[in-house]
């Protein structure tokens, strides 16, 4: 396939780093959705600011480095890069992404600051920036493009998909680098929950119930989602029970494969035209830990 004539472009790198990628390899099931989401994020941010679609596109460039999984990307612009960068749209979109470290508060730092809190008010200031106030009276001033993007359902869905590798074991952080940028943007694994599409919004519906689950995958750190099965359905759930975590951290409880947990579970659901139906599970209380039944050893074996 012949690539269309080359347009103006800007090159940057995305580095997925952690024990799982030290050999320079990464599962395609993790990488592909993350990169696709980033490409759509760039296009959506440009469309939000300019009111037009199809003005930019993201291309992958081979740029592998040892010790991590390193992907080189270029943003191709229809207009010349110089004209685009000095235009209000160009400044706002790149600033909104928070990728290239330009002045002002970008989208990624703003979502990190929000930490899943509700936005109470947005006030447009005289200089064109926007003051965002949370329900607990915390205030952050951001560019107008960031204020538009921070609670846009499409943007938040793409941010969630892009950061999904951080919710898997072995990826510690994702960082962005570009020539001439001294302080690259970085998202660490502990911040991944802030970038969920549902973060900061009230569920459309909610249900609470008690159930027994078999542990299929576990993590000995908070905010990571455990894989649990009730025999008919497998879910990913964060455990919020502080008493349970104190026992884990004090080594007062030991786990083995296929142990059982009797839990009080909360199911939250969000429904929107942009993202469809989204369901998340939270273990509010671990009522009982039941060790798996061990097969008795046959004498002489």
Protein Blocks (a to p, Z undefined) as FASTA:
>chain_A
ZZdddddddddddddedjklmnopacfklmmmmmmmmmmmmmmmmmmmnopghkaccddd
dfbdehiacdddddddfbdfklmmmpmklmmmmmmnomnopgcjdfklmmmmnnopacfb
dcddfkopacdddfkopacdddfklmmmmmgmklmmmmmmmmmmmmpghiabdcdddehi
abdcdddfklmmmmpmkgopacfbdcddddddddfbdcfbehiacdddehjaccddddfb
fklmmmmmnopaccdehiacdddddddddddfklopadddddfbdfbdcddddddddehZ
Z
